[in-house]
Amino acid sequence: MALPSPRNRWRYGLTALACLPPASLTLEKALALVDKGAVPTDKRNHNAKTLADGWDITLWHRLPVGPKAFAGVAVWRYDRKDQHDFRWREDVLVLGFHVGIDDTPATDPGARDAWTRFLLELGDIVRPDFLAIDLYDEFMERKGKDLTREVFAINVYGPSMVASIDAEKLRALPARIEDRQWGAVVVRATDELSIAKDPESRDLIVKALWPA
């Protein structure tokens, strides 16, 4: 069955959620995120300070495949009362990177793969303890839960989590394993757009990581 079209341009398509200590989102990292997008130079400092100080921004990006117009990634800070709050502890900041093409990630494999690479590159800048890529609705199903103990289509474990889980245990998971240059380990649980389409893979990884 075909995936439904996302219900909202920013909030219901391909999404990455990054979990990190609030203090680790420095102005320098915010500047690097803004530089990753094709924003006008005169907005660079303003947008970066906005994100570092607690408000949202938009990154503009042109994919090498698919639609040629610039498209956006909305960067949401989920630590304000007027947002959906994905935190499970007060000492965790969750950044949401929401792809802003209505349904291209779901219908165009080339564009979807390009967006996935771009979201992983944003993770390389932020360097979170944990980052996951899936459809936004899949995250909403786990709102308020510890996202680091959940399994999504793509899961990125930062160096601190790699050490706490054990690198060899991660590398032995029934999934595609990749390394990022900053010490993170990527676990691709499925080749589907969402883990909801491949629950058996999710269950196998959950049992391997956190046996009852």
N, C-alpha and C positions, 0 to 999 in steps of 0.2 A: 504494500500500500504506500502511495506517495506521501511524503511528509507534507503537512499543511503549511501554507504560506505564513510567515511570521506575522503576528497581529500588530506589530508596531515597528517602525523603521529602526529604532535604536535598541529596543529592549527585548525582542523575541527572536533574534537571529543568532548567528554564531557569536559566542561570548567566551572570554577568558576571565577568570577570577583569580587574583593574586593575593595571597595572604602573607602579611609581613608586619613587623613591629612598626607602630606609627612613626617613631623617630627615624626609621631607616629611609623614609621617603624624603630625602634631602632636596634642597633647591637645585643642586647639581644634577640629580637624577631627573627631576621634573624638567629641567632645561634639556636634557638629553632626549627625553620623551617627545618634547615639542619639536626638537630638531629632527626627529625621526619622521615627522609629518611635514607636509609641504605648506606650512603656514607662512604668511608674510613676515618678513624680518621684524617689522615694527611691532608685531604682536608677540614676539618670542618671549621677552622677559615678563610681560604682563601675564601671559597664559601660564608660564612656568610658576610664577609666584602664586597665582590663583590656585593651582593644583597643590602646591606645597602648603598653602595656608588653609586648605580645607574645602575648596570648591572645585567644580567640575570643568573640564575642557574638552575640546574636540581636536583630534588629529586628522589632517587631510592626507590622503595617500592614493597614489595611482598604481593599480596593479599592472603587472606585465602582460596579463591575459584578461579576457573578459571585457566588460565595459571600459571605455577609454576615458570617461569623465572621472574627475577626482571624486573619491568617495570618502566617507568619514568613519573614524572610530571614536565613539563617545567614551571618555574616560570618567567614570563615576567613582566618587569616594563614598563608600558605604559606612560612614561614621557620623551621619547627621540624622536628626529626628524626622526630617521630611523625606528620607530615602527608605527604600526597602533595606533592612539591616541584616546583612549576612554574618555579622560577628557572632561568635559564641562566647568570647571573652572580651573584656574592655581593653586588654592590652594587645588586641589584634586589629589591624587595619586591613580591610578588604577593598582592593581596587578592582573595578569592573571595566573591561575593555569590550565594548559592544560594537560589532560590525554594522555599518549603516547602509548596506545595500539590501533592499527589501527581501528578496529571496534568492539572490545569486549564489550564496554559499550552499544552499540546499539543492540547487538545480544544475550548477555548473561545476563539475569536479575540478577543472583547472583553476578556476577562481577560488574555490574552497581551499585547495591546497596552498595557493598563494597567500590567502588570508591566514591560514594556519601558520605558515612560515613567518609572516609578519608578526602575528601575536606572540610566537615564541621569541622573536627578536626583541619585542617590547619586554618580555620576561627577562631577557639577557641584560636589559638596562636596569630594571627594577631589582632583580635578583631576590625574589621572595623566598620565604621558607617553603611555600607550596604554591603551585599554579595549576589550574585545570582549564581545559578547553572543551566545550560542549555547547548544546543549545541552552538558551537562557531558561526555558521552562524546566529543564532538568535540574538546574540549580535551585529554582523555586521550590521544587519538591523536597529539598533538603535545607530550606531556610531555617536558621537558628541552630543547625547541627554543626559539629566540628567537621568542616570540609576536608581537612587533612586526612581524615579517616574514612573518606568516601572515595569511590572510584568513578572517574568520568572517562570520556572517550580518549583524552590525552591528559596525563598527569605528570607534572614536573616537580621533583623533589629536590629542594635546595640542599647545600652541603650539610646544614645542621640536621635536617631530616634524614639524609643519607646516612649520617653517622649514627643517629638514634635507631633507625630501622635496621641498618647493616647493609652495606653496599652489595655484598654477595647475595643476600636474600632478595634484594631488588632485582639483581641481574638474573636470578633464577626464576623470576615470575613468568607465567605463560603469556608473554606479550612481546612486542617489539621494543627493544631497549636501545636508547641512544644517549650519548653524552653531550653536554654543553660545556663550552670552554671555561666557564666559571665554577665548575665542579658539580653542577646539577645533573641528575639522571632523569631522562624522559622515559615514561612508560606509556606506550601506545596500546591501550587495552583493546581497541577495535579499529577496523578500517571503515566502519560506519560513521555517519555524521554525528550520531549520538549514541551513548552507551545504552540508552533505552531500547535501541534496535538490536542489542547484543547482550542481553542480561546474563547469559551463561558465562561470558568472559568476565563480566564484573564480579560474579559470584566466586569464580575460581581465584581471582586476584584478592578479593576480600578475605577469603578463607586462608590464603597463603600468607597474607600480611598480618591479619589479626584473628588467629584461630580462637574459637570460642573456648 
